[in-house]
């Protein structure tokens, strides 16, 4: 059986980021807002690492960033050696329109 995936979608904003963690394919296990600060991102990463370990899952971050508000988020996670994928906002908008 393949290793489960804990996918974390991040929607960055100027003051508050929104992060939703989904145990693939459809179990939401965390939905939080966090300030745009290094320590908040690091604390979230620690919390998500613990959740991933509890579920035996691989932790993968997806960041939808089109105004560079997620730059700090990317820096902190990259320094921590996390797998981070930048998601094109146009693609998510089309997916949202398709699925409603």
N, C-alpha and C positions, 0 to 999 in steps of 0.2 A: 504494500500500500504506500502511495507517495506521501511525502511529508506535507502536513497541512500548511497553509499560508495565512499569516495574519497580515492583511493588507490595511494600511493606514492611509486614508485620503486626507490631505491637508489643503484647506482653502485659506491662503494667507490674506491678511488685511493690514491696514496701516497700524491699528492699535491692538486688535484681537484676532488671533488665528482660530480657525475651527478645525478640529481633528476628529475623524470618525474611524474607529478600528473595526474591521470586519474579519471574522474568522471565516475564510472562504468556504462556501460560496455565499452564505447569506445570514450569518449569525453576527449581529452587531453586539460587540462586547464593551465598547467605550465610545462615548460621544461627549467631547469637552470643548470648551473655549479656553484659550490661554493667551496671556499677553505676549507682545512681541519683545521678548527679552531672553537673553542667553540662558539664564537659570531656569526659566519656565520650559524652554525647549529641552534642556538637559533632564529636568525632572520628568517630563512627559516621556522622553526616550527611556529613562530608567523604569518607569511604570509599564511601558509597553514591552520592554525586554522581559520583565518579570511575567507579564501575561503570556507572551510568546513561549517562554520556558514552561509555564504551567500547562499549556496546551500542546507542547512539543511541536510548535509551529515555527516556520521561517518568517522573520519580520521583514516586510517590504514597505517602503514609504512611497507614496505618489503625491506629487506637489503640483497643484494647478496654479501656476504663477505667470501672470501676464503684465504685472506692473512692478515687478521686482520687490514686492513686499516680503517675499519669502526668502530673500537673500540671506538674512541672518539665520533662518531656519536651515537652509542648505549648508551654510558654513559650519554650524554646530554639529549637524548630523554627519557631514563629511569628515570632520575632525575625529568623530567617534567611530568612523569606519562603517557607517551604515549604508545599506543599499537604498539609493534614492533615485526615483525616476520622475522626470518632469513631464507633466501631462499637458497636452495642447488644449487650451480652453475652448477652442472652436470644436474640437472633437467631443468634449464633454457636453457642450451646448447641443450639438447634434444628437447625441445619445439621449439627453434629457427630453428633447423635442420628440424623438422617436418613441420612447417608452412612456412619456407623459408624466 
